[in-house]
Amino acid sequence: MSKWYCPKCGFMYNETTGDENLGIPAETLFVKVDPAFVCPRCKTPKNMFIEVG
């Protein structure tokens, strides 16, 4: 499972833990997250996130 980094604000999405606050269950791959997803902090679009391992 990978982590995905928002280059604008540093928000990190972790596939292992998901994000309960955003309604994303644990073990949800980032590619399975809604394409309309934007960073909850700065609204950067999903396609700008960087996979960091």
Backbone as XML, in Angstrom:
<?xml version="1.0"?>
<chain id="A" units="angstrom">
  <residue number="1" name="MET">
    <atom name="N" x="0.855" y="-1.177" z="0.000"/>
    <atom name="CA" x="0.000" y="0.000" z="0.000"/>
    <atom name="C" x="0.898" y="1.237" z="0.000"/>
  </residue>
  <residue number="2" name="SER">
    <atom name="N" x="0.435" y="2.269" z="-0.664"/>
    <atom name="CA" x="1.237" y="3.480" z="-0.845"/>
    <atom name="C" x="0.677" y="4.654" z="-0.051"/>
  </residue>
  <residue number="3" name="LYS">
    <atom name="N" x="1.476" y="5.699" z="-0.029"/>
    <atom name="CA" x="1.052" y="6.985" z="0.511"/>
    <atom name="C" x="1.111" y="7.981" z="-0.641"/>
  </residue>
  <residue number="4" name="TRP">
    <atom name="N" x="0.198" y="8.927" z="-0.614"/>
    <atom name="CA" x="0.109" y="9.943" z="-1.661"/>
    <atom name="C" x="0.191" y="11.321" z="-1.017"/>
  </residue>
  <residue number="5" name="TYR">
    <atom name="N" x="1.058" y="12.161" z="-1.564"/>
    <atom name="CA" x="1.435" y="13.447" z="-0.993"/>
    <atom name="C" x="0.893" y="14.593" z="-1.844"/>
  </residue>
  <residue number="6" name="CYS">
    <atom name="N" x="0.273" y="15.556" z="-1.186"/>
    <atom name="CA" x="-0.158" y="16.775" z="-1.874"/>
    <atom name="C" x="1.035" y="17.729" z="-1.922"/>
  </residue>
  <residue number="7" name="PRO">
    <atom name="N" x="1.531" y="18.050" z="-3.109"/>
    <atom name="CA" x="2.719" y="18.898" z="-3.205"/>
    <atom name="C" x="2.482" y="20.352" z="-2.798"/>
  </residue>
  <residue number="8" name="LYS">
    <atom name="N" x="1.240" y="20.755" z="-2.740"/>
    <atom name="CA" x="0.940" y="22.156" z="-2.404"/>
    <atom name="C" x="0.952" y="22.404" z="-0.893"/>
  </residue>
  <residue number="9" name="CYS">
    <atom name="N" x="0.361" y="21.470" z="-0.119"/>
    <atom name="CA" x="0.236" y="21.739" z="1.320"/>
    <atom name="C" x="0.827" y="20.653" z="2.223"/>
  </residue>
  <residue number="10" name="GLY">
    <atom name="N" x="1.174" y="19.496" z="1.633"/>
    <atom name="CA" x="1.780" y="18.433" z="2.435"/>
    <atom name="C" x="0.806" y="17.411" z="2.995"/>
  </residue>
  <residue number="11" name="PHE">
    <atom name="N" x="-0.474" y="17.544" z="2.705"/>
    <atom name="CA" x="-1.441" y="16.550" z="3.159"/>
    <atom name="C" x="-1.020" y="15.186" z="2.637"/>
  </residue>
  <residue number="12" name="MET">
    <atom name="N" x="-1.167" y="14.147" z="3.469"/>
    <atom name="CA" x="-0.773" y="12.806" z="3.077"/>
    <atom name="C" x="-1.979" y="11.878" z="3.146"/>
  </residue>
  <residue number="13" name="TYR">
    <atom name="N" x="-2.227" y="11.163" z="2.047"/>
    <atom name="CA" x="-3.253" y="10.123" z="2.042"/>
    <atom name="C" x="-2.539" y="8.787" z="2.135"/>
  </residue>
  <residue number="14" name="ASN">
    <atom name="N" x="-2.903" y="7.981" z="3.125"/>
    <atom name="CA" x="-2.300" y="6.675" z="3.350"/>
    <atom name="C" x="-3.321" y="5.609" z="2.970"/>
  </residue>
  <residue number="15" name="GLU">
    <atom name="N" x="-2.990" y="4.795" z="1.972"/>
    <atom name="CA" x="-3.917" y="3.767" z="1.513"/>
    <atom name="C" x="-4.216" y="2.747" z="2.610"/>
  </residue>
  <residue number="16" name="THR">
    <atom name="N" x="-3.271" y="2.480" z="3.468"/>
    <atom name="CA" x="-3.454" y="1.489" z="4.532"/>
    <atom name="C" x="-4.541" y="1.923" z="5.512"/>
  </residue>
  <residue number="17" name="THR">
    <atom name="N" x="-4.525" y="3.197" z="5.881"/>
    <atom name="CA" x="-5.465" y="3.678" z="6.888"/>
    <atom name="C" x="-6.701" y="4.355" z="6.297"/>
  </residue>
  <residue number="18" name="GLY">
    <atom name="N" x="-6.645" y="4.721" z="5.009"/>
    <atom name="CA" x="-7.754" y="5.464" z="4.428"/>
    <atom name="C" x="-7.898" y="6.809" z="5.123"/>
  </residue>
  <residue number="19" name="ASP">
    <atom name="N" x="-9.089" y="7.351" z="5.140"/>
    <atom name="CA" x="-9.342" y="8.609" z="5.851"/>
    <atom name="C" x="-10.783" y="8.621" z="6.331"/>
  </residue>
  <residue number="20" name="GLU">
    <atom name="N" x="-10.961" y="8.252" z="7.582"/>
    <atom name="CA" x="-12.295" y="8.158" z="8.168"/>
    <atom name="C" x="-13.040" y="9.487" z="8.084"/>
  </residue>
  <residue number="21" name="ASN">
    <atom name="N" x="-12.332" y="10.598" z="8.266"/>
    <atom name="CA" x="-12.970" y="11.920" z="8.223"/>
    <atom name="C" x="-13.547" y="12.239" z="6.848"/>
  </residue>
  <residue number="22" name="LEU">
    <atom name="N" x="-12.970" y="11.637" z="5.816"/>
    <atom name="CA" x="-13.438" y="11.868" z="4.451"/>
    <atom name="C" x="-14.343" y="10.751" z="3.952"/>
  </residue>
  <residue number="23" name="GLY">
    <atom name="N" x="-14.592" y="9.762" z="4.827"/>
    <atom name="CA" x="-15.457" y="8.646" z="4.451"/>
    <atom name="C" x="-14.781" y="7.617" z="3.560"/>
  </residue>
  <residue number="24" name="ILE">
    <atom name="N" x="-13.444" y="7.570" z="3.599"/>
    <atom name="CA" x="-12.692" y="6.617" z="2.779"/>
    <atom name="C" x="-12.205" y="5.497" z="3.692"/>
  </residue>
  <residue number="25" name="PRO">
    <atom name="N" x="-12.686" y="4.269" z="3.484"/>
    <atom name="CA" x="-12.305" y="3.161" z="4.362"/>
    <atom name="C" x="-10.828" y="2.788" z="4.251"/>
  </residue>
  <residue number="26" name="ALA">
    <atom name="N" x="-10.313" y="2.151" z="5.300"/>
    <atom name="CA" x="-8.947" y="1.638" z="5.299"/>
    <atom name="C" x="-8.758" y="0.690" z="4.123"/>
  </residue>
  <residue number="27" name="GLU">
    <atom name="N" x="-7.531" y="0.639" z="3.631"/>
    <atom name="CA" x="-7.128" y="-0.228" z="2.517"/>
    <atom name="C" x="-7.808" y="0.133" z="1.197"/>
  </residue>
  <residue number="28" name="THR">
    <atom name="N" x="-8.138" y="1.416" z="1.039"/>
    <atom name="CA" x="-8.680" y="1.907" z="-0.225"/>
    <atom name="C" x="-7.531" y="2.479" z="-1.052"/>
  </residue>
  <residue number="29" name="LEU">
    <atom name="N" x="-7.256" y="1.847" z="-2.188"/>
    <atom name="CA" x="-6.211" y="2.338" z="-3.078"/>
    <atom name="C" x="-6.577" y="3.728" z="-3.587"/>
  </residue>
  <residue number="30" name="PHE">
    <atom name="N" x="-5.569" y="4.568" z="-3.756"/>
    <atom name="CA" x="-5.818" y="5.934" z="-4.206"/>
    <atom name="C" x="-6.479" y="5.947" z="-5.578"/>
  </residue>
  <residue number="31" name="VAL">
    <atom name="N" x="-6.155" y="4.988" z="-6.434"/>
    <atom name="CA" x="-6.790" y="4.929" z="-7.758"/>
    <atom name="C" x="-8.280" y="4.645" z="-7.660"/>
  </residue>
  <residue number="32" name="LYS">
    <atom name="N" x="-8.729" y="4.080" z="-6.538"/>
    <atom name="CA" x="-10.150" y="3.777" z="-6.333"/>
    <atom name="C" x="-10.913" y="4.944" z="-5.701"/>
  </residue>
  <residue number="33" name="VAL">
    <atom name="N" x="-10.180" y="5.943" z="-5.220"/>
    <atom name="CA" x="-10.814" y="7.126" z="-4.634"/>
    <atom name="C" x="-11.476" y="7.915" z="-5.765"/>
  </residue>
  <residue number="34" name="ASP">
    <atom name="N" x="-12.623" y="8.490" z="-5.497"/>
    <atom name="CA" x="-13.392" y="9.266" z="-6.472"/>
    <atom name="C" x="-12.477" y="10.185" z="-7.295"/>
  </residue>
  <residue number="35" name="PRO">
    <atom name="N" x="-12.591" y="10.152" z="-8.617"/>
    <atom name="CA" x="-11.764" y="11.019" z="-9.465"/>
    <atom name="C" x="-11.944" y="12.509" z="-9.173"/>
  </residue>
  <residue number="36" name="ALA">
    <atom name="N" x="-13.072" y="12.869" z="-8.593"/>
    <atom name="CA" x="-13.333" y="14.275" z="-8.263"/>
    <atom name="C" x="-12.694" y="14.683" z="-6.931"/>
  </residue>
  <residue number="37" name="PHE">
    <atom name="N" x="-11.983" y="13.747" z="-6.281"/>
    <atom name="CA" x="-11.338" y="14.029" z="-4.998"/>
    <atom name="C" x="-10.401" y="15.223" z="-5.134"/>
  </residue>
  <residue number="38" name="VAL">
    <atom name="N" x="-10.443" y="16.086" z="-4.145"/>
    <atom name="CA" x="-9.485" y="17.189" z="-4.034"/>
    <atom name="C" x="-8.929" y="17.174" z="-2.618"/>
  </residue>
  <residue number="39" name="CYS">
    <atom name="N" x="-7.753" y="17.723" z="-2.451"/>
    <atom name="CA" x="-7.128" y="17.787" z="-1.134"/>
    <atom name="C" x="-8.080" y="18.489" z="-0.160"/>
  </residue>
  <residue number="40" name="PRO">
    <atom name="N" x="-8.321" y="17.881" z="0.993"/>
    <atom name="CA" x="-9.241" y="18.502" z="1.948"/>
    <atom name="C" x="-8.691" y="19.779" z="2.580"/>
  </residue>
  <residue number="41" name="ARG">
    <atom name="N" x="-7.407" y="20.012" z="2.457"/>
    <atom name="CA" x="-6.820" y="21.229" z="3.031"/>
    <atom name="C" x="-6.741" y="22.384" z="2.041"/>
  </residue>
  <residue number="42" name="CYS">
    <atom name="N" x="-6.289" y="22.075" z="0.805"/>
    <atom name="CA" x="-6.004" y="23.177" z="-0.121"/>
    <atom name="C" x="-6.707" y="23.057" z="-1.467"/>
  </residue>
  <residue number="43" name="LYS">
    <atom name="N" x="-7.507" y="21.996" z="-1.645"/>
    <atom name="CA" x="-8.312" y="21.783" z="-2.856"/>
    <atom name="C" x="-7.483" y="21.446" z="-4.104"/>
  </residue>
  <residue number="44" name="THR">
    <atom name="N" x="-6.253" y="20.988" z="-3.927"/>
    <atom name="CA" x="-5.454" y="20.525" z="-5.063"/>
    <atom name="C" x="-6.115" y="19.271" z="-5.634"/>
  </residue>
  <residue number="45" name="PRO">
    <atom name="N" x="-6.251" y="19.161" z="-6.960"/>
    <atom name="CA" x="-6.906" y="17.990" z="-7.546"/>
    <atom name="C" x="-6.105" y="16.703" z="-7.357"/>
  </residue>
  <residue number="46" name="LYS">
    <atom name="N" x="-6.820" y="15.600" z="-7.354"/>
    <atom name="CA" x="-6.242" y="14.268" z="-7.145"/>
    <atom name="C" x="-5.086" y="13.983" z="-8.097"/>
  </residue>
  <residue number="47" name="ASN">
    <atom name="N" x="-5.192" y="14.400" z="-9.348"/>
    <atom name="CA" x="-4.156" y="14.077" z="-10.326"/>
    <atom name="C" x="-2.819" y="14.784" z="-10.075"/>
  </residue>
  <residue number="48" name="MET">
    <atom name="N" x="-2.786" y="15.706" z="-9.139"/>
    <atom name="CA" x="-1.556" y="16.392" z="-8.796"/>
    <atom name="C" x="-0.796" y="15.721" z="-7.638"/>
  </residue>
  <residue number="49" name="PHE">
    <atom name="N" x="-1.446" y="14.781" z="-6.953"/>
    <atom name="CA" x="-0.804" y="14.102" z="-5.839"/>
    <atom name="C" x="0.354" y="13.251" z="-6.339"/>
  </residue>
  <residue number="50" name="ILE">
    <atom name="N" x="1.348" y="13.068" z="-5.483"/>
    <atom name="CA" x="2.556" y="12.323" z="-5.820"/>
    <atom name="C" x="2.646" y="11.078" z="-4.936"/>
  </residue>
  <residue number="51" name="GLU">
    <atom name="N" x="2.862" y="9.928" z="-5.560"/>
    <atom name="CA" x="3.021" y="8.682" z="-4.807"/>
    <atom name="C" x="4.400" y="8.685" z="-4.147"/>
  </residue>
  <residue number="52" name="VAL">
    <atom name="N" x="4.412" y="8.439" z="-2.848"/>
    <atom name="CA" x="5.687" y="8.458" z="-2.114"/>
    <atom name="C" x="6.043" y="7.118" z="-1.494"/>
  </residue>
  <residue number="53" name="GLY">
    <atom name="N" x="5.341" y="6.095" z="-1.837"/>
    <atom name="CA" x="5.724" y="4.754" z="-1.389"/>
    <atom name="C" x="4.878" y="4.197" z="-0.282"/>
  </residue>
</chain>
